[in-house]
């Protein structure tokens, strides 16, 4: 699988195919020694290749010597950034790439990859464009110039790949298609008689040691691409490693060690002319399915790639580019996450909108801006949710001591004298005003008939200084309106903060309870005692 995929993904990245084979050596070997996933295969992948083409392609012409140097330097910088993420334990930052954002981005990437491959699938020369819709318009204009041999070869390759994958994913379908098409092209000389585009000369031998050309100006130019490739690469690789880990009970994937292994493998690989690499889901899945138990499987893979580079690269001379495009097309089809879109549409419309927005913006604005906007939207969504968390009004479940949300239990018991609320979040500066205003609105909407407020704090796992100030303001407002307050079910750290702030004494020790039901029963008992005392007092006066 690796040999044809590596060549295809290098081609997708705008690089000569040999650089994909170079990227299958050092990164795969070093990750096998240092990584904590024993089955993950590291090497060239479609998404990283597309990100590189999108970013570096705006600086230099793909395939040119300057472009090749910039791509290799990008690999070095991505490795350094992943290494820094590991050393400073910054892996948590990629959590801001939410799953809907990743799904929207990868689905858009699949569409971009397919559109960019149409030129090779139909065998025409289409000028490269920054925007995918411009490329698509070029495709439509030049479709009349289709090379029907290239198109037939592409369709046949796709059909064979799909059939063989359906029979078994363990069959090296891509290698079979590459060998057959190369033999046929060499035999019938399609490149001569039918103008079929082929790979041509692929250098033999191992990659030479070469120091990447890095300057401050180059660093600034590549920085946006480096950030994007780093973030997507971490999410992709760690996600694959965790997915495979669930099938094995004898090891645990360690995030920081993973970042260390990925970072060092990229840094070292950049000195041997490798394009940026990442974990491959398809190759890792096959590696796992055939029974790989350690990194030795990847080391054996490296040995076979070494033999290929040393002895077999001349055999790829007649490899049609249409076949490489077909291999890329099949890979891109697997990236389009329509199942996730349907699932989100049914279960969580807000996340579906986030996924759709990321998808459309990536198509319209480009990959880097699409991912950036997706991250910003993810952060804004988190901020919005945190600023307006769930606040439930509770009532008593009949014949029990349990209190639940009145909107979910139609037969729940409510006492008009009581307002019982549960706040399902930490109380901090972002939502403290919402907490106070919502409680006020509930009391005012009920025309202040409630005589007591019960705050069930079991879901309130933290309170900052703003939250404490708001609790104090709320208490003062309630006291002015002669509404009593009970504070219940607070966990230890929250209770400690309330004590330190003086609110514990202000609310009253007797109004703090471990359990909501005990607080309500205590309030009822006090009211009964107050009524009895009031009646006795009237009798004394009489």
C-alpha positions in Angstrom: 0.0 0.0 0.0 2.7 2.4 1.0 4.7 2.6 -2.2 1.8 3.6 -4.6 0.2 5.8 -1.9 3.4 7.6 -1.1 4.0 8.4 -4.8 0.4 9.5 -5.3 0.4 11.8 -2.2 3.7 13.4 -3.1 2.1 14.1 -6.5 -0.9 15.6 -4.7 1.4 17.8 -2.7 2.9 19.2 -6.0 6.1 17.2 -5.5 7.9 14.7 -7.8 6.7 11.2 -6.7 10.2 10.2 -5.5 9.8 12.5 -2.5 6.9 10.5 -1.3 9.1 7.4 -1.1 11.8 9.4 0.7 9.1 10.3 3.3 8.4 6.6 3.8 11.8 6.0 5.3 13.1 8.1 8.2 9.6 9.1 9.7 8.3 5.6 9.6 11.5 4.2 11.1 11.8 6.7 14.0 8.1 6.6 14.9 8.4 2.8 15.1 11.2 3.3 17.7 9.7 6.1 19.7 5.9 6.1 19.2 3.5 4.5 21.7 1.1 3.2 19.2 2.3 -0.2 18.0 0.3 -0.4 14.8 0.1 3.1 13.5 1.8 3.7 10.1 3.4 7.1 9.7 4.1 8.4 6.2 2.7 10.6 3.4 -1.1 11.2 3.7 -3.7 13.0 1.6 -4.7 15.7 4.0 -1.2 16.9 4.8 -0.3 16.8 1.1 -3.2 19.0 0.3 -2.4 21.4 3.1 1.1 21.7 1.8 0.0 22.3 -1.8 -2.5 24.9 -0.6 -0.1 26.9 1.5 3.3 26.5 -0.1 1.8 26.7 -3.6 1.0 30.3 -3.0 4.7 31.1 -2.5 6.3 29.1 -5.3 5.3 27.1 -8.4 4.6 23.5 -7.5 7.3 21.1 -8.7 9.9 23.9 -9.0 13.2 23.6 -7.2 12.2 26.5 -4.9 8.9 24.8 -4.1 10.6 21.5 -3.3 12.9 23.3 -0.8 10.0 25.1 0.8 8.0 21.9 1.3 11.0 20.2 2.9 11.5 23.2 5.2 7.8 23.1 6.0 8.4 19.5 7.3 11.2 20.7 9.5 9.1 23.5 11.0 6.1 21.3 11.6 8.4 18.8 13.4 9.9 21.6 15.6 6.4 22.8 16.4 5.2 19.4 17.4 8.3 18.9 19.5 7.6 22.2 21.3 4.0 21.1 21.8 5.4 17.9 23.5 8.0 19.6 25.7 5.6 22.3 27.0 2.6 19.9 27.1 0.5 22.0 24.8 -1.3 19.2 23.1 -4.6 20.4 24.7 -4.6 23.3 22.3 -5.8 21.1 19.5 -9.0 20.4 21.4 -10.2 23.8 20.1 -10.5 21.9 16.8 -13.9 20.4 17.6 -15.1 17.2 15.9 -17.6 19.1 13.7 -14.9 21.5 12.5 -12.6 18.6 11.7 -15.4 16.7 9.8 -16.3 19.9 7.9 -12.7 20.5 7.0 -11.9 16.9 5.9 -15.1 16.8 3.8 -14.1 20.0 2.1 -10.6 18.7 1.6 -12.1 15.7 -0.1 -14.0 17.9 -2.5 -10.9 20.0 -3.2 -8.7 17.0 -3.8 -11.2 15.5 -6.2 -11.6 18.7 -8.2 -7.8 19.2 -8.3 -7.4 15.6 -9.7 -9.9 16.0 -12.5 -7.2 17.4 -14.8 -5.2 14.1 -14.5 -8.3 11.9 -14.5 -9.3 13.3 -17.9 -5.8 14.0 -19.2 -5.9 17.7 -19.8 -3.6 20.5 -18.7 -5.5 22.9 -16.4 -3.8 26.0 -14.9 -3.6 25.9 -11.1 -5.8 28.3 -9.1 -5.9 29.3 -5.5 -9.7 28.9 -5.3 -11.3 25.6 -5.9 -14.3 27.0 -7.7 -12.0 28.6 -10.3 -10.3 25.2 -10.9 -13.7 23.6 -11.2 -14.7 26.2 -13.9 -11.5 25.4 -15.8 -12.4 21.7 -15.6 -15.8 22.5 -17.2 -14.3 24.6 -20.0 -11.7 22.1 -21.0 -13.7 18.9 -20.6 -14.2 18.9 -24.4 -10.4 18.3 -24.7 -10.6 15.1 -22.7 -8.0 12.4 -23.4 -10.3 9.4 -23.6 -7.5 6.9 -22.9 -6.6 8.7 -19.7 -10.3 8.8 -18.7 -10.8 5.1 -19.5 -7.7 4.2 -17.5 -8.9 6.4 -14.6 -12.3 4.8 -14.5 -10.9 1.3 -14.9 -8.5 1.9 -12.0 -11.2 3.3 -9.8 -13.5 0.3 -10.5 -10.7 -2.2 -9.8 -9.7 -0.4 -6.6 -13.3 -0.4 -5.3 -13.9 -4.1 -6.2 -10.7 -5.3 -4.6 -11.3 -3.2 -1.5 -14.8 -4.7 -1.2 -13.3 -8.2 -1.5 -10.7 -7.5 1.2 -8.9 -4.4 2.4 -5.8 -6.7 2.9 -5.4 -6.9 -0.9 -2.7 -4.4 -2.1 -5.2 -3.0 -4.6 -3.2 0.2 -5.3 0.0 -1.8 -6.1 -1.9 -4.2 -8.4 -3.4 -1.3 -10.4 0.0 0.5 -10.6 1.8 -2.7 -11.8 -0.9 -3.5 -14.4 -1.2 0.0 -15.8 2.6 0.4 -16.0 3.0 -2.8 -17.8 0.3 -2.0 -20.3 1.6 1.5 -20.9 5.1 0.2 -21.5 3.9 -2.5 -23.8 1.6 -0.3 -26.0 3.6 2.9 -25.6 0.5 4.9 -24.8 2.6 8.0 -24.0 3.8 8.1 -27.6 0.7 7.2 -29.5 -2.1 8.6 -27.3 -0.3 11.5 -25.5 -0.8 9.8 -22.1 0.9 11.6 -19.3 3.3 9.4 -17.4 5.6 9.8 -14.3 8.8 9.5 -16.4 12.2 9.1 -14.7 12.1 8.4 -11.0 15.6 8.7 -9.5 17.1 5.5 -8.1 19.0 5.4 -4.8 18.6 6.7 -1.3 18.0 10.3 -0.4 21.1 12.4 0.2 21.6 14.3 3.5 20.7 17.9 2.9 20.3 20.8 5.4 16.9 22.5 4.8 17.2 26.2 3.7 15.6 28.1 6.5 15.7 31.9 6.9 13.6 34.3 8.9 11.7 35.5 5.8 11.0 31.9 4.8 9.8 31.2 8.4 7.3 34.0 8.3 6.0 32.9 4.8 5.5 29.3 5.9 4.1 30.0 9.4 0.4 29.9 8.6 0.9 26.6 6.7 3.0 25.2 9.5 0.3 26.0 12.1 -2.4 24.3 10.0 -0.4 21.2 9.1 0.7 20.8 12.8 -2.8 21.1 14.2 -4.4 18.8 11.7 -1.5 16.4 11.9 -1.8 16.1 15.7 -5.5 15.5 15.6 -5.2 13.0 12.7 -2.4 11.0 14.2 -3.6 11.0 17.8 -7.1 10.1 16.7 -5.8 7.1 14.7 -3.6 5.9 17.6 -6.5 6.1 20.1 -8.8 4.3 17.7 -6.4 1.4 17.3 -5.6 1.4 21.1 -9.2 0.5 21.9 -8.7 -2.8 20.2 -5.7 -3.7 22.4 -5.5 -4.0 26.2 -1.8 -4.3 26.6 -0.6 -0.8 25.9 -1.7 2.9 26.4 -1.1 5.7 23.9 0.7 8.6 25.7 -0.1 12.0 24.1 3.1 13.8 24.9 5.3 10.9 23.8 3.3 10.7 20.6 4.0 14.4 19.9 7.7 13.8 20.7 7.9 10.9 18.3 6.1 12.7 15.5 8.1 15.9 16.0 11.5 14.2 16.0 10.6 12.0 13.0 9.7 15.0 10.9 12.8 17.0 12.0 15.1 14.1 11.1 13.2 13.4 7.9 13.6 17.0 6.6 17.3 16.4 6.4 16.7 13.5 4.0 14.3 15.4 1.6 11.0 14.1 3.0 7.7 15.8 2.6 5.6 16.4 5.8 4.1 13.1 7.1 1.3 12.0 9.5 -0.5 8.9 10.6 -2.4 7.1 7.9 -5.7 5.5 8.9 -6.0 3.1 6.0 -2.4 1.8 6.3 -2.6 1.6 10.1 -5.9 -0.3 9.8 -4.3 -2.8 7.5 -1.2 -3.0 9.6 -3.4 -3.8 12.6 -5.6 -6.3 10.6 -2.7 -8.4 9.5 -1.5 -8.9 13.1 1.2 -6.3 13.7 2.1 -6.3 17.4 5.1 -4.0 17.6 6.9 -1.3 15.6 9.0 -4.0 13.9 6.2 -4.2 11.3 6.9 -0.6 10.3 10.7 -1.2 10.3 10.2 -4.2 7.9 8.1 -1.8 5.7 11.0 0.7 5.7 13.4 -2.1 4.5 11.1 -2.9 1.6 10.9 0.8 0.6 14.7 0.9 0.8 14.9 -2.0 -1.7 12.4 -0.3 -3.9 14.4 2.9 -4.0 17.6 1.1 -4.6 16.5 -1.3 -7.4 12.9 -0.8 -8.6 12.4 2.9 -9.3 13.1 2.6 -13.0 10.1 0.4 -13.3 7.8 3.4 -12.4 8.9 5.3 -15.6 5.7 4.3 -17.5 3.3 4.7 -14.6 0.4 6.8 -15.9 -0.5 9.9 -13.9 -4.2 9.1 -14.4 -3.6 6.0 -12.2 -2.0 8.1 -9.4 -5.0 10.4 -9.7 -7.4 7.4 -9.3 -5.6 6.3 -6.2 -5.9 9.8 -4.8 -9.5 9.9 -5.8 -10.3 6.8 -3.8 -8.5 8.1 -0.8 -10.4 11.4 -1.0 -13.7 9.6 -1.2 -13.0 8.1 2.2 -12.4 11.6 3.7 -15.9 12.8 2.8 -17.8 12.4 6.1 -21.4 12.4 5.0 -22.4 9.9 7.8 -21.3 12.4 10.4 -23.3 15.2 8.7 -26.4 13.1 8.8 -25.8 12.1 12.4 -25.3 15.7 13.5 -28.4 16.8 11.5 -30.5 14.3 13.5 -28.9 14.8 16.9 -27.3 18.2 17.2 -28.3 20.9 14.7 -25.9 23.5 16.2 -22.9 21.2 15.5 -24.3 20.5 12.1 -24.3 24.2 11.3 -20.7 24.4 12.6 -19.7 21.6 10.3 -21.5 23.0 7.3 -20.0 26.5 7.9 -16.5 25.1 8.1 -17.1 23.0 5.0 -18.4 25.9 2.9 -15.8 28.4 4.2 -13.0 26.0 3.4 -14.3 25.6 -0.1 -14.8 29.3 -0.7 -11.9 30.9 1.3 -9.3 28.2 1.1 -8.0 25.5 3.5 -6.0 27.7 6.0 -8.7 30.3 6.3 -11.4 27.7 6.5 -9.6 25.9 9.4 -8.9 29.2 11.1 -12.6 30.3 10.9 -13.6 26.8 12.1 -11.4 27.1 15.2 -12.8 30.6 15.9 -16.3 29.4 15.6 -15.5 26.5 17.9 -14.1 28.9 20.5 -17.1 31.2 20.1 -19.5 28.2 20.5 -17.8 27.2 23.8 -17.9 30.8 25.0 -21.6 31.1 24.2 -22.4 27.8 25.9 -20.4 28.8 28.9 -22.1 32.2 29.1 -25.6 30.7 29.0 -25.4 27.4 30.7 -28.4 25.2 31.6 -30.3 26.4 34.7 -33.1 24.1 35.7 -36.1 24.8 37.9 -36.7 21.8 40.1 -39.8 20.2 41.6 -40.4 17.1 43.7 -41.0 13.7 42.1 -44.2 12.4 43.8 -43.7 9.9 46.7 -39.9 10.3 46.6 -37.1 12.5 48.0 -35.9 13.3 44.5 -36.1 16.7 42.7 -36.0 17.0 39.0 -36.4 19.5 36.1 -40.1 20.5 35.9 -39.8 20.7 32.1 -39.0 17.0 31.9 -41.4 15.5 34.4 -45.0 16.6 33.8 -46.4 15.2 37.1 -43.8 16.9 39.3 -44.9 18.6 42.6 -44.2 22.3 43.0 -44.7 24.5 46.0 -45.6 28.1 45.0 -43.7 29.4 48.1 -40.5 27.8 46.8 -38.2 28.4 43.9 -35.7 25.6 43.5 -32.9 26.0 40.9 -30.0 23.9 39.8 -27.1 25.6 37.9 -25.3 23.0 35.7 -21.9 24.7 35.3 -19.1 26.5 37.1 -20.1 30.1 38.2 -17.5 32.4 36.7 -17.2 35.9 35.2 -18.6 34.7 31.8 -22.0 33.5 33.2 -22.3 35.0 36.6 -24.6 37.9 35.4 -26.7 35.4 33.5 -27.1 33.3 36.7 -28.3 36.3 38.7 -30.6 37.8 36.0 -32.2 34.4 35.3 -33.1 33.9 38.9 -34.4 37.4 39.2 -36.5 37.0 36.1 -38.0 33.7 37.4 -39.0 35.4 40.7 -40.4 38.5 39.0 -42.3 36.4 36.4 -44.0 34.7 39.3 -44.8 38.1 40.8 -42.5 37.4 43.8 -44.8 34.8 45.3 -41.9 32.6 46.3 -40.7 33.1 49.9 -37.6 31.1 49.7 -34.9 30.3 47.1 -33.1 27.0 47.1 -29.8 26.8 45.1 -28.8 23.2 44.3 -25.1 23.6 43.7 -24.2 19.9 43.1 -23.3 20.7 39.4 -21.4 23.9 40.3 -17.8 22.6 40.3 -16.1 26.0 40.7 -16.7 29.7 41.6 -14.4 32.5 40.7 -14.3 36.0 42.4 -16.9 37.3 39.9 -19.2 34.5 40.8 -18.8 35.2 44.5 -19.6 38.9 44.0 -22.7 38.0 42.0 -23.9 35.6 44.8 -23.4 38.4 47.3 -25.4 40.8 45.1 -28.1 38.3 44.6 -28.3 37.7 48.4 -28.7 41.4 49.1 -31.4 41.7 46.5 -33.3 38.7 47.9 -32.9 40.1 51.4 -34.4 43.4 50.4 -37.4 41.5 48.9 -37.6 39.4 52.1 -36.8 36.1 50.3 -34.8 33.5 52.2 -31.9 31.6 50.7 -30.8 28.0 51.1 -27.5 26.8 49.6 -27.3 23.0 49.2 -25.2 20.1 47.8 -22.0 22.2 47.3 -18.8 20.2 46.8 -15.9 20.8 49.1 -13.8 23.2 47.0 -16.9 25.4 46.3 -17.9 25.3 50.0 -14.4 26.4 51.0 -14.6 29.4 48.7 -18.0 30.4 50.1 -16.6 30.2 53.6 -13.5 32.2 52.8 -15.6 34.9 51.1 -17.8 35.4 54.1 -21.0 34.3 52.3 -21.3 31.3 54.5 -21.8 33.4 57.5 -23.9 36.0 55.7 -26.4 33.4 54.3 -26.3 31.7 57.7 -24.8 28.4 58.8 -28.3 27.0 59.4 -29.1 27.6 55.6 -26.4 25.4 54.2 -27.2 21.7 53.7 -25.5 18.7 52.1 -28.8 17.5 50.6 -31.6 19.4 48.9 -34.4 17.4 50.4 -33.0 18.0 54.0 -32.9 21.8 53.3 -36.6 21.8 52.1 -37.7 19.7 55.0 -35.9 22.1 57.4 -37.6 25.1 55.8 -41.0 23.4 56.2 -40.3 22.6 59.8 -39.2 26.2 60.5 -42.4 27.5 58.9 -44.5 25.2 61.0 -42.7 26.2 64.1 -43.0 29.9 63.2 -46.8 29.5 62.7 -47.1 27.6 66.0 -45.1 30.3 67.8 -47.2 33.0 66.1 -50.4 31.4 67.2 -49.1 31.0 70.8 -48.1 34.6 70.8 -51.6 35.7 69.7 -53.1 33.6 72.5 -50.8 35.2 75.1 -51.9 38.7 73.8 -55.6 37.6 74.1 
